[in-house]
Amino acid sequence: MSAPEPAIHLPETQPSRLKEIIKALVRFAALVCVSPILAGFWLNALFIGRNRALESASQLLSLFPGLSGQYLRRAFLQRVLARCHSSALVEFGTLFSQAGAVLEENVYVGPRCQLGLVCLERDVLLASNVQIPSGGKTHYFDDPTRPIREQGGERRMVTIGAGAWIGTGAIVLADVGKGTVVAAGAVVTKPLPDNAIAAGVPAKVIRLRFEKTERSEGGAET
């Protein structure tokens, strides 16, 4: 009696391929659904500018809940922002005000965030209610004799480094380094280094994420 032939395990490519096809169809359906909003955006942009047109459109799209809302927002943002990767995920209630914003690969933006001129590098996580306006000088207030609204201001790109995690309700006015964790409710007024843990108002570095305190046998730190 001959020995049985060894089993041949073929890679399960069919289910994954089918999944990608379904996703592609859903993306196309989402694009069709947001086409009227896109048309309205480009028309408004001719008269009031892209940023103000974006504010209006993002307010409307922010109201769509669940998975369908995620697909609709992504279909729209991919075509109006400076960059929005196809894997970026933007939750319910999030508003955008600057068309120059960048959302890289695997970015997650939690519910009810407010984003200005910001670059979210790959794998960045924003919890709910995070606010990242366009830097800390959007309004000048040096002249006490004039209303603040008349004194102008400047917008600058705020970069959140790859893999950083911004906690609930944080306000970020300056760059955050790669892999850095910003605690809930913190206010970042100065740039933070890579792989730090920061908290407080204003935010200060508590420690580095991979910092270790080693003690010798005699108990002294090394």
N, C-alpha and C positions, 0 to 999 in steps of 0.2 A: 504493500500500500504506500503510495507516494505521499510525501509530506505536503500539507496544505500550503498553498502559496501565501506569502505575506500580504496582509491587507494594505491597500494603497489609499492613503488619505489625501483627497484633493482639497485644495484651499477653497474655503467657502466664499467664493467671489460673487456668486449669483445674488444672495441676499443683500450684500453691501452695495452691489451695483444697482439693484432695484431701489434701495434706500436713497441713493444719490439721484436717481431719476425722479423719484417722488419729490425730493427736496427741490430739484431744479424746476419741476412743474409748479410747486407751491411758490417759489420765488418769482416765477413768471406771472402767476396769478396775482401775487402781491403788487408787482409792477403795474399790471393792468389796472388794479384797483386804485393805486395812488396816482395814476396818470393825470386825472383831472386836477389833483392837488399840485402836481408838478407843473402843469400848464399854468395854473394860477400863480404859482411861485415865480416862474420866469416872467410872466406878464407884470406882476407887481414889482419885480426886481428892476424892470425898465424905468419905473416911475419913482419908487421909494428906496431903491438900492437892495442888494442881496441880503444884507444883515437884517434889515427890518422885515423884509419878505420872509426870511427864515423864521424870525420870531413868531410871526402870525401862523405860518404853516406848522411849525413844531408844536404850537399850542393846540392846534386842532388834532394832530396825529398823536399827541401825548394822551389823549382821552380814550384811545382804543386799548382795551385790556387783554391780558392773556397772550397766548402764543400768536394769535392772529395779529395783535398789535405789534409784537416784536418783529414779525416779518414785514408789516406795512412800514414801520419806522425805518427799518434797515433799507428797504427798497428805495425809500425817499432819500435818506441821508447819504446813500452811496452815490447819488447823482447831484447832490448840492453842496456837500462838504468838500474841503480840500482833499480829504481821504477818509473813507469808511470801509474797512475790510468786511468781506462777506461773512466772517465769523463773529463780528462784533454784535453784542446784544444790548439793547437799550430798553429799559423797563418803563412801565406806566408812569405818566406824570412828569417825565423829564423834559426840560426845555433847553433849547439851544438859541444863542443870540449872535453867534459869529460864524459866518460861512467858512472861515479859515481854519476851523477846528479839525483835528485829526484823530481818528480812532483806528488803532492798529489791530493786529490779529489777536483774537480771543479776549478782547476787552469786554468787561462787564460793567454796565452802568445801572445802578440800582434805581428803585422808584423815587420819583420826585426830586431828582437832582437838577441843578441849574448850572449850565456850562457856557462859558464865553470862549475866548481865544485860548484853546487848550490843546495840547498834544498828549494823548493817552497812548503810551507805548504798549507793546504786546504784553498780554497777560495781566494788565492792570485791572484791579477790582475796586469799584466804588460802591460803598454801601448806600443806604437810602439817605436822602436829604443832604447830600454833599453839594457844596457850592464852590465852584472854581471860576470866578470872574476873570477878566483879562488883566491880571496883575493887581498891584495895590495902589495904583495911581490913576484909576479911571476918573477920579474927580480931584482937581486941585482945590485947595482951600486956604492958600497963603494970604490972600488979601481979605481982611476982615470987613472992608467997606463995600464989598460986592457980594451978591448972592452966589453961593457955591455953584449953582447951575450955570452961571455965566462965566465961570473961570476955566472951563475946559478940562482936559485931562489927556491921558495917553493909555493906549492899550498895548500890552505885550503878551507874547506867547508864554503860557505857563506849561512846563513839561513835567509830566508824571512818569518817572522812569519805569522801565520794564519790570513787571512782577510786583510793583508796589500795591499796597492795600490801604485804602483811605476809609476810616471808620465813619459810622453814622453821624451826620450833622456837622462834620468837619468843614471848615472854611479854609481854602488853600489859595494864598495870594502870591506864593513863590514856588520855585521848582522843588520837586521831591525826587530824591535819588532812587536808583534802581533797587528793587527789593525792600524798600523802606515801608514800615508800618506807621501810620498816623492814627492815633487813638481817637475814639469817638469824641466829638465836641471840641477838638483842638482847633486852634487858629494858627495857620502857618504863615508867618510874616517874613521869614528869611529862608533861603535855600537850605534844604536838608541833605546830608550826605547819603551815599549808598548804604543799604542794609542796616539802617538805624531803626530804633523804636522811639517815636517822639510823641509827647503829650503836653497838654497845658495851653494856657492863653497868656502870652504867645507860646507857641509850641517850642519845646526844648528837647534835645536828645537825652533820653534816659539811659540808654546803653546801645551797643551794637548787637545785632541779632546773633552773631556767631562768636560773641565775646565770651571767654571762659576764664574763671578765676581758679587757678590751680594752687594748691597748698603743698608745701613740702612736708615731710614727716614731722618736722619740728613745729609746724603750724604757721610758718611764715609764708606770705604770698610770694609767688614767683612770677 
